[in-house]
Amino acid sequence: MPDQPRAERRTQNRVVALFTDTKRAGNLGHRHLGDGSKRPNTSCIETDILGDNLRARGYSPAHVSAAIRKLEVAADPTRTSLYHLHHFINELRNSSISSQRGRH
């Protein structure tokens, strides 16, 4: 008899399906990158993928580099508490929404 996935794994599978399953109503259309723990040099920020995405959206190389650097600084776990990290990332997101997109 196959092992049943643990409750946490079932929840993770449902969340992945919400973001990626094109057959599911209301999915968000994201691409699943798989289990990052099995890849060498894994990071919480996939800078290559993020950079490609931002460039495809028309952002200049300077803006892409700056955005990735700010996100890496914000995601540094030694930087500050989780509360301050969340606050900093929200500030980055809000400032990028309200500012003019520097597309070139």
PyMOL commands that set and color helices and strands:
alter all, ss='L'
color gray80, all
select helices_A, chain A and resi 7-20+36-38+47-56+61-75+82-98
alter helices_A, ss='H'
color red, helices_A
deselect
rebuild
show_as cartoon
